[in-house]
Amino acid sequence: MNLRNSRRKRAVEMHNSALNDILFILLLFFLIVSTLANPNVIKLNLPKAKTNTKSKQTVVVSINGNREFFVGTAKVSFDQLKTSLIPALKRENIDPTIVINAEKSVPVEDVVSVMEVAREIGAKVVLATAHPTSGAPPLHE
C-alpha cells in the first residue's frame, strides 16, 4: 500500500474571478441597451386584452388622458392629424398601418375619429392593448 502518493495529489481548482467581471459588464450592457430599445414611447395606461397578436408598426398615434394626439412623439392637434400621417405613411411602401395607443380614460369617439382618418388615407388600423399579465403592449387588429 502506497500512502505517500495519495497525499501528493492536489485538488484541481478553477479560477473564476474574471468570470464575475465579464458577467457584470454584460449585465450593464444589456441594461443600457434595453432602455434605449424603444425611445419613441409615450407612457400610457393601456386597456388589457387576453390574446397576443403582433403586427408590424409603421406609424404610432398615441392619445393620452388629456385627449392630446401624438404622431410618433410629435404632438399634433386633431385637425393636423391627417396631414401629419400622410408623409409618415408614404415612407412605408408595404401595407401602411397605423397603431393606436389610447389610454383607458380616452373616449371611444377619439379612437373612432383616428380610425376614420386612417380609412380616408387608406391605411390599416391596429389598436394597442396591454397584456393582463405583463406591462408589454401586444397589438390587436
C-alpha positions as CSV (number, residue, x, y, z in Angstrom):
1,M,0.0,0.0,0.0
2,N,1.5,3.3,-1.1
3,L,0.1,6.1,1.1
4,R,2.6,8.7,0.1
5,N,1.4,9.1,-3.5
6,S,-2.2,9.8,-2.4
7,R,-1.1,12.7,-0.2
8,R,0.8,14.4,-3.1
9,K,-2.3,14.8,-5.3
10,R,-3.6,18.3,-5.4
11,A,-7.2,19.3,-5.8
12,V,-7.9,20.9,-9.2
13,E,-9.1,24.5,-8.9
14,M,-10.6,26.8,-11.5
15,H,-10.1,30.5,-11.0
16,N,-13.3,32.2,-11.9
17,S,-12.7,35.7,-10.6
18,A,-12.5,37.1,-14.1
19,L,-15.9,35.5,-15.0
20,N,-17.7,37.7,-12.4
21,D,-16.3,40.8,-14.1
22,I,-17.3,39.7,-17.5
23,L,-20.9,38.8,-16.3
24,F,-21.2,42.2,-14.6
25,I,-20.1,44.1,-17.8
26,L,-22.6,42.0,-19.9
27,L,-25.4,42.8,-17.4
28,L,-24.6,46.5,-17.6
29,F,-24.5,46.4,-21.4
30,F,-27.9,44.7,-21.7
31,L,-29.5,47.0,-19.1
32,I,-28.3,50.1,-21.1
33,V,-29.3,48.7,-24.4
34,S,-32.8,47.7,-23.2
35,T,-33.5,51.2,-22.1
36,L,-32.6,52.5,-25.5
37,A,-34.5,49.9,-27.4
38,N,-37.7,52.0,-27.8
39,P,-37.0,55.7,-27.2
40,N,-40.1,56.8,-29.1
41,V,-42.6,55.8,-26.5
42,I,-45.2,57.9,-24.7
43,K,-46.2,56.4,-21.3
44,L,-49.9,55.5,-21.4
45,N,-52.1,53.3,-19.3
46,L,-53.5,50.9,-22.0
47,P,-56.5,48.7,-21.7
48,K,-55.9,44.9,-21.2
49,A,-56.6,42.1,-23.7
50,K,-56.5,38.3,-23.4
51,T,-54.9,37.4,-26.8
52,N,-51.5,38.4,-28.1
53,T,-51.3,39.2,-31.8
54,K,-48.4,41.3,-33.1
55,S,-48.4,43.5,-36.2
56,K,-45.7,45.5,-37.9
57,Q,-45.7,49.0,-36.6
58,T,-45.3,51.7,-39.2
59,V,-46.9,54.8,-37.6
60,V,-48.0,55.1,-34.0
61,V,-50.8,57.5,-33.0
62,S,-51.0,58.0,-29.2
63,I,-53.8,59.6,-27.3
64,N,-53.2,60.4,-23.7
65,G,-55.7,61.1,-20.9
66,N,-55.8,64.8,-21.7
67,R,-57.1,64.0,-25.2
68,E,-53.8,65.1,-26.8
69,F,-52.8,63.4,-30.1
70,F,-49.2,62.3,-30.9
71,V,-47.8,61.0,-34.2
72,G,-44.7,59.2,-33.0
73,T,-43.5,61.6,-30.3
74,A,-44.7,64.8,-32.1
75,K,-47.7,66.4,-30.5
76,V,-50.4,67.4,-33.1
77,S,-53.9,68.7,-33.0
78,F,-56.7,66.5,-34.4
79,D,-57.0,68.9,-37.3
80,Q,-53.3,68.4,-38.2
81,L,-53.5,64.6,-37.7
82,K,-54.3,63.7,-41.3
83,T,-51.6,66.0,-42.8
84,S,-49.1,64.5,-40.3
85,L,-50.0,60.9,-41.1
86,I,-49.8,61.1,-44.9
87,P,-46.0,61.8,-45.1
88,A,-45.3,59.3,-42.3
89,L,-47.2,56.6,-44.2
90,K,-45.5,57.3,-47.5
91,R,-42.2,56.2,-46.1
92,E,-43.5,52.6,-45.9
93,N,-44.4,51.0,-49.3
94,I,-45.9,47.9,-47.9
95,D,-49.3,47.9,-46.2
96,P,-49.5,51.3,-44.4
97,T,-50.5,50.6,-40.9
98,I,-51.5,53.0,-38.0
99,V,-51.1,51.7,-34.5
100,I,-53.4,53.5,-32.0
101,N,-52.2,53.7,-28.4
102,A,-55.0,55.2,-26.3
103,E,-55.3,55.3,-22.6
104,K,-58.3,53.7,-20.9
105,S,-59.8,57.0,-20.0
106,V,-59.8,58.3,-23.6
107,P,-63.4,58.4,-25.0
108,V,-64.1,55.9,-27.7
109,E,-65.1,58.8,-30.1
110,D,-61.4,59.9,-30.2
111,V,-60.3,56.4,-31.2
112,V,-63.0,56.1,-33.8
113,S,-62.0,59.6,-35.2
114,V,-58.4,58.3,-35.7
115,M,-59.8,55.2,-37.3
116,E,-61.9,57.3,-39.7
117,V,-58.8,59.4,-40.7
118,A,-56.9,56.1,-41.3
119,R,-59.7,54.9,-43.5
120,E,-59.7,58.1,-45.5
121,I,-55.9,57.7,-46.1
122,G,-56.3,54.0,-46.9
123,A,-54.3,52.6,-44.0
124,K,-54.9,49.6,-41.8
125,V,-55.6,50.3,-38.1
126,V,-54.3,48.3,-35.2
127,L,-55.3,49.0,-31.6
128,A,-52.6,48.5,-28.9
129,T,-53.6,46.9,-25.6
130,A,-51.7,45.8,-22.6
131,H,-51.5,42.1,-21.8
132,P,-53.1,41.3,-18.5
133,T,-50.1,39.5,-17.1
134,S,-47.4,41.9,-18.2
135,G,-46.9,45.6,-19.0
136,A,-45.8,44.9,-22.5
137,P,-48.4,46.2,-25.1
138,P,-49.4,43.4,-27.5
139,L,-51.1,44.6,-30.7
140,H,-54.5,43.6,-31.9
141,E,-56.2,44.1,-35.3
